[in-house]
């Protein structure tokens, strides 16, 4: 856990605006400081925890002049020196929305040169208990822990406000000997834990109940989205917010506008959340190629698409070579890369293959804007952009952008 030993110095700062990693203020010497647990307009006492040549980072340990948007965080761990996960619990819902939109607009303007009217679309349900996956570290006492902000410090927790309440037994259990425990409450069936233990023979994964009892290795999650049941194995990716799969699927289908006989390529296709409904939409005369590097997700996708002869699932890394093999002129491409965005050369390869339309799903506005800049330079334009608050109580958002080839 963070302690006073981490504090380099203290300063009183007026917070000017939102930024990635905290509100922005300036120290007496003019250097920028990013202040977690602050809000624009506030005067705060900051514990400086990191200095670089160009900026500093710190926590607001005392609020001298609070914003009218400040509220008491609902979670006891959402404070300086504790959990680094929910970094906006001290803000009203409207202030959180304004913060997120400010970051998206700034990244688009500064990186991609795009300015457009945006709003955050509401999602079903409430923030509390909306997270269906929670990855925890384990301390030497066998307790589940989250990490402090920008550190490896472990913060033992007895509950998580944002996570599904069915996880409660896991916080009372002992996970002695485990390195990491991911709690999963995806879809139907009993929730379970994916436990990683490091042994002299390497990393070992086992499945357990939320009380730590061993489960069958064949345990899977099954979840209904858009009228289709998806099997999700314990090592396959699935969106963490309970509403995310349906919200994103609906938006992707609306943006992709596929019809009978279309050719579609789904990059970073996971277990087939988009690929399976797209294959149904193109019909037997169409074709959907799903490209995914995880062997676990590939196996799930093939199971989820069983019977759809127009769907081909390829176990490939998304690379320029894979683009050359999978994408043809006039195709429709859906891509949902990790937070790091597209690997070097992938955007350029897409441009060379000349698809007619791209639907880009992203959880990081900065890397989305970086890739958008490249794609725009090759003839695409951003026609639509939807922003969803699928990471409540944090500064993060999910984006779905529609890029059409310019006439």
C-alpha positions as CSV (number, residue, x, y, z in Angstrom):
1,X,0.0,0.0,0.0
2,X,1.2,3.5,-0.6
3,X,2.7,5.2,2.4
4,X,4.3,8.4,3.4
5,X,7.6,7.0,2.1
6,X,6.3,7.4,-1.4
7,X,5.7,11.2,-1.0
8,X,8.5,13.3,-2.5
9,X,7.0,16.7,-1.4
10,X,3.8,18.6,-0.9
11,X,2.3,21.6,-2.7
12,X,-0.9,23.7,-2.9
13,X,-2.3,23.6,-6.5
14,X,-5.3,25.1,-8.3
15,X,-6.7,22.4,-10.6
16,X,-7.4,23.8,-14.1
17,X,-8.8,21.0,-16.2
18,X,-9.3,17.2,-16.6
19,X,-6.5,15.1,-18.1
20,X,-5.6,11.4,-18.4
21,X,-4.3,10.5,-14.9
22,X,-5.8,13.3,-12.9
23,X,-6.7,17.0,-12.9
24,X,-4.0,19.3,-14.3
25,X,-2.5,22.1,-12.2
26,X,0.9,23.9,-12.1
27,X,3.5,23.9,-9.4
28,X,5.3,27.1,-8.3
29,X,8.1,26.5,-10.8
30,X,5.5,26.3,-13.7
31,X,5.7,22.5,-14.2
32,X,2.5,20.6,-14.9
33,X,1.3,18.3,-12.1
34,X,-1.4,15.6,-12.6
35,X,-3.5,15.3,-9.5
36,X,-5.6,12.3,-8.8
37,X,-8.7,12.6,-6.6
38,X,-9.2,16.3,-7.7
39,X,-11.7,18.2,-9.8
40,X,-11.4,21.2,-12.0
41,X,-11.5,24.5,-10.1
42,X,-10.5,23.0,-6.8
43,X,-7.7,24.3,-4.6
44,X,-6.0,21.2,-3.2
45,X,-3.0,20.2,-1.1
46,X,-1.1,17.6,-3.2
47,X,1.3,14.9,-2.1
48,X,3.8,14.7,-4.9
49,X,4.6,11.0,-5.5
50,X,6.5,11.2,-8.8
51,X,8.7,13.8,-10.5
52,X,10.0,13.8,-14.1
53,X,11.9,16.4,-16.1
54,X,8.6,17.7,-17.6
55,X,5.8,17.0,-15.1
56,X,4.9,15.6,-11.7
57,X,2.2,13.3,-10.4
58,X,0.4,13.3,-7.0
59,X,-2.7,12.9,-4.9
60,X,-5.1,15.5,-3.5
61,X,-4.7,14.7,0.2
62,X,-6.6,17.8,1.3
63,X,-9.3,19.8,-0.5
64,X,-9.0,23.4,0.5
65,X,-11.7,24.8,-1.9
66,X,-14.0,22.0,-3.1
67,X,-15.9,21.9,-6.4
68,X,-19.7,21.8,-6.2
69,X,-19.3,18.6,-8.2
70,X,-17.5,16.8,-5.4
71,X,-19.3,14.0,-3.6
72,X,-18.3,11.4,-1.0
73,X,-17.0,8.3,-2.7
74,X,-19.3,5.3,-2.1
75,X,-16.3,2.9,-1.8
76,X,-14.0,3.1,1.2
77,X,-11.0,2.2,-1.0
78,X,-11.5,5.1,-3.4
79,X,-9.1,7.5,-1.7
80,X,-5.4,8.5,-1.9
81,X,-3.1,5.7,-0.9
82,X,-5.6,3.0,-1.6
83,X,-7.1,1.3,-4.7
84,X,-6.1,2.8,-8.0
85,X,-9.1,1.5,-9.9
86,X,-12.1,3.8,-9.6
87,X,-10.5,7.3,-10.0
88,X,-13.6,9.4,-10.3
89,X,-15.8,8.2,-7.4
90,X,-15.4,11.6,-5.8
91,X,-17.3,13.3,-8.8
92,X,-21.0,13.6,-9.5
93,X,-22.4,11.6,-12.5
94,X,-22.6,14.7,-14.6
95,X,-19.0,15.7,-13.7
96,X,-17.7,12.2,-14.6
97,X,-19.4,12.5,-18.0
98,X,-17.9,16.0,-18.6
99,X,-14.5,14.7,-17.7
100,X,-14.7,11.7,-20.0
101,X,-16.0,13.8,-22.9
102,X,-13.2,16.3,-22.4
103,X,-10.6,13.6,-22.7
104,X,-12.1,12.1,-25.9
105,X,-12.4,15.5,-27.5
106,X,-8.9,16.5,-26.6
107,X,-7.3,13.3,-28.0
108,X,-9.3,13.5,-31.2
109,X,-8.4,17.2,-31.7
110,X,-4.7,17.0,-30.7
111,X,-3.8,13.6,-32.3
112,X,-6.1,13.2,-35.2
113,X,-7.1,16.8,-36.0
114,X,-10.8,15.9,-35.6
115,X,-13.4,18.1,-33.9
116,X,-17.0,16.9,-33.7
117,X,-20.0,17.1,-31.4
118,X,-20.1,14.2,-29.0
119,X,-22.2,12.9,-26.2
120,X,-21.9,9.8,-24.0
121,X,-24.7,7.4,-24.6
122,X,-26.4,5.9,-21.6
123,X,-26.1,2.2,-20.9
124,X,-28.7,0.0,-19.1
125,X,-28.5,-0.5,-15.4
126,X,-26.6,1.2,-12.6
127,X,-22.9,1.5,-11.9
128,X,-22.9,-0.4,-8.7
129,X,-22.3,-4.1,-9.2
130,X,-22.0,-3.7,-13.0
131,X,-18.6,-5.4,-13.4
132,X,-18.8,-9.1,-14.2
133,X,-15.0,-9.7,-14.2
134,X,-12.5,-8.6,-11.5
135,X,-8.8,-9.5,-11.6
136,X,-7.1,-9.5,-8.2
137,X,-3.6,-10.0,-6.9
138,X,-3.0,-11.9,-3.8
139,X,-0.9,-10.9,-0.8
140,X,1.2,-13.0,1.5
141,X,-1.8,-13.5,3.8
142,X,-3.9,-15.0,1.0
143,X,-6.2,-12.0,0.7
144,X,-7.5,-10.6,-2.6
145,X,-6.0,-7.3,-3.4
146,X,-6.2,-4.5,-6.0
147,X,-3.3,-2.3,-6.8
148,X,-2.5,1.3,-6.0
149,X,-2.5,3.8,-8.8
150,X,0.6,3.5,-11.1
151,X,2.2,1.1,-8.7
152,X,2.6,-2.6,-7.7
153,X,1.5,-1.8,-4.2
154,X,-1.2,-4.3,-3.0
155,X,-4.4,-3.0,-1.3
156,X,-6.3,-5.8,0.5
157,X,-10.0,-5.4,0.0
158,X,-13.1,-7.0,1.6
159,X,-15.4,-5.9,-1.1
160,X,-15.5,-4.1,-4.5
161,X,-18.3,-1.5,-5.0
162,X,-18.2,-1.7,-8.8
163,X,-18.1,-5.5,-9.0
164,X,-21.0,-7.9,-9.0
165,X,-22.1,-8.6,-5.4
166,X,-22.1,-12.3,-6.0
167,X,-18.3,-12.1,-5.6
168,X,-18.7,-11.5,-1.8
169,X,-17.6,-15.0,-0.7
170,X,-14.3,-14.7,-2.6
171,X,-13.2,-11.8,-0.4
172,X,-13.7,-14.0,2.7
173,X,-11.9,-17.0,1.3
174,X,-8.1,-17.7,1.6
175,X,-6.2,-17.8,-1.7
176,X,-2.9,-18.7,-0.2
177,X,-0.3,-19.6,-2.8
178,X,-2.1,-17.9,-5.7
179,X,-0.5,-15.1,-7.7
180,X,-3.6,-13.9,-9.3
181,X,-7.4,-14.6,-9.0
182,X,-9.9,-13.5,-11.7
183,X,-13.5,-13.6,-10.5
184,X,-16.1,-14.2,-13.2
185,X,-19.8,-13.9,-13.1
186,X,-20.5,-13.9,-16.9
187,X,-24.0,-15.0,-18.0
188,X,-25.8,-18.0,-16.7
189,X,-24.5,-20.5,-14.2
190,X,-22.5,-20.2,-11.0
191,X,-19.7,-17.6,-10.8
192,X,-16.2,-18.9,-10.4
193,X,-12.6,-18.0,-10.0
194,X,-9.7,-18.4,-12.5
195,X,-6.6,-18.9,-10.2
196,X,-3.0,-18.6,-11.4
197,X,-0.3,-20.2,-9.3
198,X,3.4,-20.0,-10.1
199,X,5.3,-23.3,-9.6
200,X,8.8,-24.5,-10.4
201,X,7.4,-25.9,-13.6
202,X,5.9,-22.5,-14.6
203,X,2.5,-20.9,-14.4
204,X,-0.5,-23.1,-13.6
205,X,-4.2,-22.2,-14.0
206,X,-7.0,-23.9,-12.0
207,X,-10.7,-23.2,-11.7
208,X,-12.3,-22.8,-8.3
209,X,-15.5,-21.8,-6.7
210,X,-15.7,-18.4,-5.1
211,X,-14.8,-20.2,-1.8
212,X,-11.7,-21.8,-3.3
213,X,-13.0,-25.3,-3.9
214,X,-11.7,-27.0,-7.1
215,X,-14.0,-27.1,-10.1
216,X,-14.0,-29.2,-13.3
217,X,-11.4,-27.9,-15.9
218,X,-14.2,-27.9,-18.5
219,X,-16.1,-25.2,-16.7
220,X,-17.2,-22.4,-19.0
221,X,-19.5,-19.4,-19.0
222,X,-22.5,-19.2,-21.2
223,X,-24.1,-15.9,-21.9
224,X,-27.0,-14.8,-24.2
225,X,-26.4,-11.8,-26.4
226,X,-28.7,-10.8,-29.3
227,X,-30.6,-14.0,-29.2
228,X,-27.4,-16.2,-29.4
229,X,-25.7,-18.1,-26.6
230,X,-22.0,-17.7,-26.5
231,X,-19.6,-20.1,-24.7
232,X,-16.7,-18.3,-23.0
233,X,-13.9,-20.4,-21.7
234,X,-12.1,-19.1,-18.6
235,X,-9.0,-17.9,-20.5
236,X,-11.0,-16.1,-23.2
237,X,-11.7,-12.3,-23.1
238,X,-15.2,-11.0,-22.4
239,X,-16.3,-7.5,-21.8
240,X,-16.4,-6.6,-18.0
241,X,-19.5,-4.4,-17.9
242,X,-22.7,-6.4,-17.8
243,X,-24.3,-4.3,-20.5
244,X,-21.3,-4.0,-22.8
245,X,-21.7,-7.0,-25.1
246,X,-25.3,-6.1,-26.1
247,X,-24.5,-2.3,-26.4
248,X,-21.4,-2.9,-28.5
249,X,-23.0,-5.6,-30.7
250,X,-26.1,-3.4,-31.5
251,X,-23.8,-0.5,-32.4
252,X,-21.4,-2.6,-34.6
253,X,-24.3,-4.1,-36.5
254,X,-25.9,-0.7,-37.0
255,X,-22.6,0.8,-38.3
256,X,-21.5,-2.1,-40.4
257,X,-24.8,-2.2,-42.4
258,X,-24.1,-5.6,-43.8
259,X,-26.5,-7.3,-46.2
260,X,-27.0,-10.7,-47.9
261,X,-23.8,-11.8,-49.7
262,X,-21.4,-9.2,-48.2
263,X,-17.9,-10.1,-47.3
264,X,-16.9,-9.1,-43.7
265,X,-13.6,-9.4,-41.8
266,X,-13.7,-9.3,-38.0
267,X,-10.3,-8.6,-36.6
268,X,-9.4,-9.3,-32.9
269,X,-12.7,-11.4,-33.1
270,X,-12.5,-13.0,-29.6
271,X,-15.1,-15.6,-29.0
272,X,-17.2,-14.4,-31.9
273,X,-19.4,-11.7,-30.3
274,X,-19.5,-9.8,-33.6
275,X,-18.6,-12.5,-36.0
276,X,-21.4,-14.9,-35.3
277,X,-24.3,-12.3,-35.7
278,X,-22.5,-10.8,-38.8
279,X,-22.4,-14.3,-40.3
280,X,-26.1,-14.6,-39.8
281,X,-26.6,-11.2,-41.4
282,X,-24.6,-12.0,-44.6
283,X,-26.4,-15.3,-45.1
284,X,-25.1,-18.4,-46.9
285,X,-24.1,-16.4,-50.0
286,X,-21.8,-14.1,-47.9
287,X,-18.6,-14.7,-46.0
288,X,-17.2,-13.7,-42.6
289,X,-13.6,-14.2,-41.8
290,X,-12.8,-13.9,-38.0
291,X,-9.1,-13.3,-37.1
292,X,-8.0,-14.0,-33.5
293,X,-4.7,-14.9,-31.9
294,X,-5.8,-16.6,-28.7
295,X,-6.2,-20.3,-29.2
296,X,-8.8,-20.4,-26.3
297,X,-11.0,-17.7,-28.0
298,X,-10.6,-19.4,-31.4
299,X,-11.9,-22.6,-30.0
300,X,-14.8,-20.8,-28.4
301,X,-15.6,-18.9,-31.6
302,X,-15.7,-22.1,-33.7
303,X,-18.0,-23.6,-31.1
304,X,-20.2,-20.5,-31.1
305,X,-20.4,-20.4,-34.9
306,X,-21.1,-24.1,-35.3
307,X,-23.3,-24.6,-38.3
308,X,-22.6,-21.3,-39.9
309,X,-20.6,-22.4,-43.0
310,X,-20.1,-18.8,-44.1
311,X,-18.0,-18.2,-41.0
312,X,-14.3,-19.0,-41.0
313,X,-12.3,-18.5,-37.9
314,X,-8.5,-18.1,-38.3
315,X,-6.0,-18.4,-35.5
316,X,-3.7,-15.6,-36.7
317,X,-2.1,-12.6,-35.1
318,X,-3.5,-9.4,-36.6
319,X,-0.5,-8.3,-38.7
320,X,0.1,-6.8,-42.1
321,X,0.4,-10.3,-43.5
322,X,-2.9,-11.3,-42.0
323,X,-4.6,-8.2,-43.4
324,X,-3.2,-9.1,-46.9
325,X,-4.6,-12.7,-46.6
326,X,-8.0,-11.8,-45.1
327,X,-9.1,-8.4,-46.4
328,X,-10.2,-7.7,-50.0
329,X,-11.2,-4.7,-51.9
330,X,-14.7,-3.6,-51.0
331,X,-14.9,-5.7,-47.8
332,X,-16.5,-4.5,-44.6
333,X,-14.0,-4.6,-41.7
334,X,-14.8,-4.7,-37.9
335,X,-11.8,-4.3,-35.6
336,X,-11.7,-4.4,-31.8
337,X,-8.0,-4.2,-30.8
338,X,-6.6,-4.2,-27.3
339,X,-5.9,-0.9,-25.5
340,X,-2.6,-0.5,-27.3
341,X,-4.5,-0.2,-30.6
342,X,-3.2,-1.5,-34.0
343,X,0.3,-2.9,-34.3
344,X,2.8,-1.2,-36.5
345,X,1.9,-1.5,-40.2
346,X,-1.7,-2.8,-39.7
347,X,-3.5,0.5,-40.5
348,X,-1.3,0.9,-43.6
349,X,-2.0,-2.6,-44.7
350,X,-5.7,-2.0,-44.4
351,X,-5.4,1.1,-46.6
352,X,-3.7,-0.9,-49.3
353,X,-6.4,-3.6,-49.3
354,X,-9.1,-0.8,-49.8
355,X,-12.1,-2.1,-47.8
356,X,-15.3,0.0,-48.2
357,X,-16.0,0.5,-44.6
358,X,-14.4,0.1,-41.1
359,X,-16.1,-0.2,-37.8
360,X,-13.5,0.4,-35.1
361,X,-14.2,-0.5,-31.5
362,X,-11.8,0.9,-28.9
363,X,-11.4,1.3,-25.2
364,X,-8.6,3.9,-25.5
365,X,-9.3,7.3,-27.1
366,X,-5.6,8.1,-27.5
367,X,-4.7,5.0,-29.6
368,X,-8.0,5.2,-31.5
369,X,-7.1,8.8,-32.4
370,X,-3.5,7.7,-33.5
371,X,-4.9,5.0,-35.8
372,X,-7.6,7.3,-37.0
373,X,-5.0,9.8,-38.1
374,X,-3.3,7.1,-40.3
375,X,-6.6,5.8,-41.7
376,X,-7.8,9.4,-42.5
377,X,-4.5,10.1,-44.4
378,X,-5.3,7.1,-46.7
379,X,-8.8,8.2,-47.7
380,X,-11.1,7.2,-44.8
381,X,-13.3,9.7,-42.9
382,X,-14.9,9.4,-39.5
383,X,-18.6,9.4,-40.3
384,X,-20.0,8.5,-36.8
385,X,-18.6,8.1,-33.3
386,X,-20.5,6.7,-30.4
387,X,-19.1,7.0,-26.9
388,X,-20.3,4.7,-24.1
389,X,-19.8,4.9,-20.3
390,X,-18.9,1.2,-19.9
391,X,-16.2,1.9,-17.3
392,X,-18.2,3.9,-14.6
393,X,-16.4,5.7,-11.9
394,X,-13.2,5.8,-14.0
395,X,-12.0,8.2,-16.8
396,X,-12.2,5.4,-19.4
397,X,-14.8,5.0,-22.1
398,X,-15.6,2.6,-25.0
399,X,-15.7,4.1,-28.5
400,X,-17.3,2.7,-31.7
401,X,-16.3,4.7,-34.8
402,X,-17.6,4.3,-38.3
403,X,-15.0,5.1,-41.0
404,X,-16.2,5.3,-44.6
405,X,-14.0,5.6,-47.7
406,X,-14.2,9.2,-49.1
407,X,-15.8,9.4,-52.5
